[in-house]
Amino acid sequence: MKCVIIFDHTNDVIYSKYDEKFIEHVKIFARNQGLITGEESEICANVLVQIFSPIVTSHRIMNCQFGNSYTSIQCQKDINLTFEDYMGYLFMYVSNDNSFTMAKYLSVCVTLARYVCGPNILILKTDENKANLMTRLIDTWNYLTLNDQAIFIEAIEQLLVNVDLTKTTVQILRESVDKLQNLTEYTKIHGLLMVNNKFLGLYSTQKAKDLSSADILFSILLCEINKNEPKDNSEILNNSSHEILLSGNDQTPKCIPYNIYIREICENINLVFFIETGSAVVSGSLYDAFSNLHSMQLVQIQRNVSTLKPAFENLDNSIKKLFEAIKKLKNVSLKGCIENLGGVWEFMRKKYQEFIKNRSPEALLRAESLTCGLLDGLKELLVLITINGTVLLNDTVFLEHLGECTNWVCEKLSSYEDFLKVKSLKNFTLGSSSLTIHKYLEEFPGLVHFIYVDRTNHRITAPGIDFNTEEIVVLTRNKIWSMIKFAQLHLNEGHTSIIWKDMTFSYAYFLWFEDVSGSPLKPTVSPMHFNRSLPIPGTFCDDYYRHLKEACFPKMPPQKIRCYELYTIHLGLVTTQCVLEHTRRLSATIWELKGHPDHPIDLL
């Protein structure tokens, strides 16, 4: 049973997605409660509101008045509910899974909604195209996490090719991006090549803001969606296009407006252009204003000056920064919106200051009465700063130039297509016929599978496994996925080194740190001390590993710390000492497979 529902501040349903098991369960419950009669095939939003409104209201009261809302509820028949609040919208997930898995899945849904809508999730109710994209993204995430170990572990798999081909790929991307930049007015562009969801190359213009690993993972979802869409015969329109708000590489997401164009060069080889259509500074300031307004709405209910004052100061600062950033743009089309927004905020600002100074209940009520007006102004501004992207989607001249660039890349890569397609199917395997790989793996007798992740850039190196071949009899997808889940669950509890066994295999997981020179670093603060205060392990929703570095090394800049993970599966007869020795040598020599050296470390 699976169901995702998003409620607005009035408890109305603005988006829902559920399976047949949920429909059948709710039908029975609704009939017993007298909410429906007959044999309706679907469940209307009104029924969902009546069923879940008491729980949603209770959650909001606990959150707003006490700042201590529950994150999950366990019900009869092994049905669990998980909650996450985002910008005043309550996301709820109903399933039979455990609370850890459900919390992680719901965070993914929140992140997908942020990419599609930014801070204004209400768009999912008013824009059918956005709602459909949200549904397809969730379905695609479900599919890939069941079939791709890199996506399941929230890392990016690098296609292992020789140095010459890597250089050639980057050069082709560079020339295509420069060509597009010269033909159009846009100067912030990224060009990305993906082969069967594996990273081949990336080139960015000098002014372009760095993409995060989460942004690249999101583009993989779009490529997968594009693969299943019907193609137009026109070469110009043969690019799938999306208006998306990317997070960027900052510690907090900034919802930067981008147009993303995807061209399938040939089967499973995708060229992706990211074109920034707005200002990253304005987008970041606007996102902060939304976030601080939401925090203000939560604390003002409590009528507590000690909590309201810092919330007010944060909101005031974020709106000042927003106005300053927009002023530098000199965009005439924003003038009316900014004047209205400024007028509303100036009045609210005075009333908040009056309450803080005199404890006047009337002043606070007057300020609260205009909160919706301020929120509407921010939503209007969000539409205006992303409208360039909408215009770009319909600009035939731009699309012609884009078609020229994509066709040029197709021509330049044509001689490599067959090799890349074959390579992507089996990046390398433990049974590979490659002499180099075979010789390398001979040094690890009993090793069945491994996954190595560089958490500095979230790149994964792991053998591919075809579960449809007769060679794979005992090692199943479920065993690999269960190993990853087990390790992440214990990592969430602060354990960074684990070895365990079942009847067939011996499993191991290690996480460690190095400095920039490759020397091992021992955490100054143990992960066991703050395990519950960190996000769930992963990178798509929030970079857990960045938070982990900051917590373990509070006096050291995170960019000077490297973080690595290694999962291994050995035959059960292999001793623990042998597993430890293999993990040491794997981490020290993995560069032989990757094609570039990493510094060796002593794991334990």
N, C-alpha and C positions, 0 to 999 in steps of 0.2 A: 504494500500500500504506500502510495506517494502522493502528496498534495502540497503545493506551494500557493499561499494566498498572501496578497499585500493589501493592508488596510490603511486608509487615510486617517486623519485626526478625528473624523466623525464616525469612524468604524465602518465606513462604506468600503466595499470590495472594489479595488481599482485594477486588480489583475489576479488571475487564478490559473493554475495548471494542475491537473490531477489525472490519475489513471482509473481504469475500470473498477479495480478493487475498492478504491475510495468512493466512487459513485455508488456502488452497491451497498457499501457500509452506511453511507450517509442517507441513502434512500430508506433503509430499514429504520434508522434512528429517527429520521424526519417523520415517517409515517406513525411511528410510536408516539411521537410528540404532537401529532396532529398538524404538522407544518405542510404536508403535501398529501394529496389523495390521488388514486389512480396509479398508472404505470409510466410516469414521466421518464424519458430516456436521459434527460440532462438535469442538472441541479442548478437552479437559478441563483444569482448572487444574493437575492433577498433571503433565501433559505440559509445560505452560508452565514449571512450577517446574524440571523436569529439564533443560529446554533452557537456561533463563536463570540458573539458580542459581549456576553458576560465575562468571558475569559480575557478578551482584549481590553475591556474596560478596567478589569482588575489589574492587569499588567500596567496600564497607563497610570493608575492611581499609585501603585507601588513605586513606579519609576519617577513620577512627577513630585509626589508629596513626600516620599521617603528616600528617593534615590537608591532604592534597593529592590529592583524588579527581578522576578525570577527569569531564568534563561530556558528552563525546560519543565515540562509536566509529564509524569508517567501515569497513564490511564489503564483501564482494564483491557484485557485481550491483547496485551503487549503493544498497545498503541501509545506512541510518544509524541509530544508536541515540543517544538523548539522555537524560540523567538529571537529576533534581532531587530533593533530599532535603527533606522537610518533617516536622518533629516525629518523626523516626525512621522515617518511612515513605518508601520509595524509589519515586518516580514514574519510569516509563520509557516513552519514546515511540519507536516503530519506524516508519520511513517512508523514502521516496525523496527527500524534500525536502532543501534545504540546511540546514546546521547552525543558521544564524541564524533561519530560519523555524520550524524544529523547536523551538528553545529557547523562542521566544516562545509557540508553541502549547502546549508543555508547562507553561509558567508559567500560562497561562490555565486549564488543567486543575487545577493545584494551587489556584489562586484559587477556582475553582468548588467544589472539594472543601471548602475552608475556609468558604465561605458556607453549605454544606449541613451540614457536620459540626463545624466549629470545629477545635480541635486534636486531636480524637479521630477520626481517619480510619477506624478499625476499624469504626465504625458502618455503613460501606458494605457490610460483610460480613454484619452481623447484622440490618440493617433494609432490607428489600426496597424499601419506598417511597422511602427516601433514595437507594438505588442507582438506582432508576428515574428519580428526579428528576435525578440526576447525569448519566445518559445523555441525557435529554431536553435538559438544559442544554448539553451538548457539541454535540448535533445542532443546536440552535437557534443556538449561537454560529457553528458552521460555515456555516449557512444565511445568517445576517445578514451575516457578514463577506464573503460572496460577492455579496451583493445590496444592501448599504447602505453607502455610502461613509463615513458618520459613524461607524458601528460599527467598520468596518475601521480607521479612523484613531483609534478609541477616544476619541471626543468626542461631545458631545450637541448635536443639531441643534435650534435654537430655531425654533418655528413663527412666521413673520413675520406678525403681525397688528397692527392699529392700537392705539394707547395705550388707547383707551376699552375695547376688548374685553379687553385685558390686565388692566386694572383690575377689570373686571367678573368675570373669571375668578378672580382672586386673592380678591376679596370673597366669591364663592360658596364657594371653598375654605375661607376663614376661617370663615364662618358654619357650614359643615358640620363642620369640625373642632371648633369651639366647642360645637356641638350634641352631638357625640359625646362630648366631654370632660365635658359637664354630665350626660349620661345615664348615664355609666359612671364607674368609679373611676380610669380611666387618664388621666394628665395629660401624657404624652409621646407626642405624635401628630404625624405629618406627613400632609398631603393633597397628592397629586400628580395632575395631569392630563396625559396623553400622547395625542397624535393621530397615529396611524400612525407610532409610534416617535419622534415629535418632541415636544419639551418645550413645553408650553403654560403651565403655572403650578405653583407650589409654595407651600404655606403650612405653617408649623410652629408648634406651641405654644411658649411661652416656655421651658419646662423641657426640651424635646426637644433631644437632641444633634444637631448638624449632620450631614446626610448628605454623604458624599463623592460625587464624580462617579462613582466605581466602583460605589457603592451604587445610583445612578440607572441606570447602564448595566445592572447586574444586574436591576433591576426591569423594564427593557425586555425582557430575556430572558424573564422570567416572564410579561409581557404577551403576548409572542409565543406562548409555550406555552399560555397561557390561551385564545388565539384559536382554537387547534386542538383544544381539549378539548370534549367534549359538554357541553351546558348543562342544568342542572336546571330544571324548570318552576317550582319554588318561587322567589318573589322573594327570600326571605330567604337561601336557599342558593345563589342565583345568583352569589355571590361566590366566586371561586377563592381559596383560602387556603393559606398556606405558613408553616411555622416556619423562620426563617432567622437566621443569625448575621451581622449587618452589620458592616462594618469601622469606620464612623464616620469623622470627618474628621481624626483624629490622624495623626501621621507613620507610626506603626506600627498595623496592624489590631488591634482590640480584641475582635472576636467578640461584639458586643452582641446579646442575644436579642430578636428582633422577630417579631411576627406580621404578615404582609403579606396584605392583602385586595385583590383586583382585581375590579372590576365593569366589564364592557363596556357602556357607556352606549348606544352604538349601534356600528355597524360601524367598527372601527379607532379608536374613541375610548374610552380607558380611564381610569377613576378608581381611584387606588391609595391605600389607607390603610396607613401604617406605624405600628404600635403597639408601643412598647417595653415588653416584659413583664418585664424584669429591671433590674438596676442596672449602669450603664455602668462605674462604679468597680470593682465586684466582678468584672465580666466582664473588664475590662482587667487587673486584678491576677491573675486566674486564668490568662489567656492568657500573661502574663509568667512565671508560675510554670511552666506547661507548657514554654515556650520555654527558660527557664533550666535546668530539669531535663534537657531534651534536650541542652543544651550541656554540662552536668555529666557526662552519660553518655558523651559523646564524649571529654572530656579525661581522665576518671579511668582510662581504659584505658591512657593513656600513662604513668601513675604519676609525673607530673612536678609537683612542688609549685608551681613558678613559674606554671604554667598552671591548676592545680587550685584554688589559693587564690582568685584573683579570680572563678573560676566558682562556687565555693562561696559567696563573699560576695554575688554577684548572686542566687543561688538563695535564700539566707537572707533577703535584703532583700525579695525578691518575695513570699515566703511570709508574712513579717511584715506586709507591706502587705495581703495577702489576708485574713489573720485580722482586722486592724484594720477593713477595709472591711466584712467580714461582721458583726463585732461591732456596728457602727453600724446595721445592718439590723434587728437584734433579731428575727430569724426563728427561731422555735423549731424548725421542721422541719429546720434545718441543724445543730442542736446535736450530735447523735450523730455525724454525718459529720465535723464539725470536731474533736470530741474525739479520734476515732480518728486523723485526719490529723495532729493536733498531737502525739499520742503517738509516732507513727511518725517524724515529722520531728525531734522532740527527741532521740530516740535516735540517728538518723542524724547529726544536727548535732554531737553530742558525739564520735562516732566520726571524723567528718571533721576536727574540731578536734584530736583526738588524733593523727591521721595528719600533719596540717600541723605540729604541734609536735614530735612524736617520730619521724616517718617510719615509723610502725608498719604493716607490711603487713597484719597481722591486723585492725587497726582499719578499714582501707580495705575489706577484704573483708567485714567485718560491715556496713559502711555500704552497700556495693554490693548485698548480699543483700536489703536492704529497698527498693531502688529500685523494683522492680515493685509493692510494696505502696503506696509513695507515689504512684506513677503511677495505680494503681487508685483510690486515694482522691481524686485530682484528677478522674478520670473520673466518679466517683460524684457529686462536687460539681457538675460540669458538667451532669449530668442534672438534679440538684435545682434549680439556678438557672434552667434552661430549662423546667421542668415547668409553670410558669404559662401558658406559651404553649400547651401541649398541652391544659390545662384550658379555656383560652379558646376553642379550636377547637370544643369540645363544649358551650359555654355558650349555651343557646337564648335566654336573656334578652338576652345581649350581642348575639347574631346578629340578634335582632329590632331592637334599637336601631341596629345597623349597617345593617340593611335600610332603616330609616326615613331615615337620613342619605343613603344612596346614592340612594334614590328621590327625595329632595328635590333632590339635585344634578342628577339626570336631568331633573327637571321644569324647573329653572332654566335648564339649558343647551339645552333642546329647541328653542328658537327659533334657536339658532346651529349646530345639528348639520350641516345641509346645507352651510353656508358652510365650516365647519371641515373636513369630509370632502373637499370640492373643493380647499380650500387645501392640505391635507396631501399631496395627490397631486402637486401642483406648487407647492412653496413659492415658488419663482420659477425661471425658466429664462432662458437667454441669448436665447431667441427669444420671450420673454414679450410679450404685447400691452399690458401695463401701460405707460402713457406715461412714468411716472416711471422705471421700470427701463429701458425702451427708450432714453430720453434719456441715462440714466446710462451704459449700455453702449456707446452711440455714440462715447463718448470713448476707447474702447479698441479700435480697428480691429485685426483679426487675432487678438483674444483668443477662444479656443475654450472654455476652462473654467478655473475657479479654485476653490481651497479656502482659506478664511481661518479660522484657529483661534486663539481667545483662550485661551491655556494658563493664565490665571489662574483661570478657572472652567470651562475645557475646553468652551467653546461654539463650534460650527462654523457658518460662513456659507458656503454653496456652492450653485450652481445645481443643480437636479435635472435628470437626464437620463433620458429614456425611450428605452432602447436598442431598443425594438420598433418605433419610428417610422421612416419612410423617410428622415427628415431626417438621422438619424445613420447615415452610411455608413462613414466612415473612423475616427471617434473611437469606440473600443470600450471596454467595461468593462475588458478586459485591459490596455489602454494606461493607463487611469487608475490601476488597481490596481498595475500595474508601476511607474508613476511614484512612487507612495507607498512601495512596497517599496524602490525604488532610493534614494530620499531618506532613508528611515529607516536603511537599511544604512550610508550615508555619515555620517548624524548619529551613529550608534553609534560611528563612527571619529573623531568630533570635528569634522566639517565642517558648518558652519552656513549656508553660501551655495554653491549649486551651480546651474550652467546646463549643459544638455546637449541633444543633438538626435538624432532618428532621420531616416528618409527623408521623413517627413511633417510632424512637429511639432517645436517647440522647447519644452523643459521647463525649469522653474526652481523652486528651493526656497530659501526664506530663513527663518531663525529669528533673532529679535532681542529685545532687552530694553529696557524703559523704566522710569522711576521713576513714582511715583504721580501726578505732574503731567504725564506724557506726554513728558518729555525723554528722549532716547536714552541708554542706558547701555552702556558698553564693558566687557566682562568684565575683571576684574583678573587672573584666571587663565584662560588659553586652554583651551577644551574639549579640545584636542589632547593636553593633559598628563595627563588622567585618563579618557580615553574608555573604557578597558576596565574601570574600577572602578565604573562606573555600571550600573544595570539596563538592560534592553532598552527602547528608546523606546516609550512608551505610558503609560496611566494606570490600566488595569483591574487589573493585577497589582501594580504599584508605580508611584508617581507619579515617572516619570523626570524630569519638568520641575521638580519641587520639588528633587530631588537636583542637577539641573543648575544651578539658581539658587544653591544652597548652595555648590557647588563653584566656580562662576565668581565669586561674590561672597562670600568667606568671612567678611568683616567686616560684612556687611549683612544685616538680617533678611529672610528670603524673602518675608514678607508685604508688604514695601515694594518688591518687584520684580515687574514685569509681564513676561510672556513671550508672544510671538506667533509664529505660523507662517503662511507663505503659499506655496501651490503654484499654479503657473500653467501653462497649456498654450496656446501660440500656434501659428499656422500657421508652417510651416518657413521661409517667406520673410521672416518678421519678423526684423529685426536684433536683435542682443544689446543694443544701446543702447536700442532701443524697448522690449524686454522689461524692462530696468531702470527705464525711465521709467514704464511701466505699473505695475510693482510698487510704486513709490513712491506713485503717485497712488491705487492701489487701497487700500493700507494707510491712506492719509490720509483717504479719502472713503467707506470701507466703511459708516460709520454711516448713509449715505443709504439703504442697503438694510436695515440692521438697525433703523432707526427711532430710534436714540439715538446721540449723538456719542461718538466716541473721539478721543483726542488724536492729531494727526498726527505722523509721525516721518519721519526721513530714513533709508532702509534702509541705504545703503552709505556 
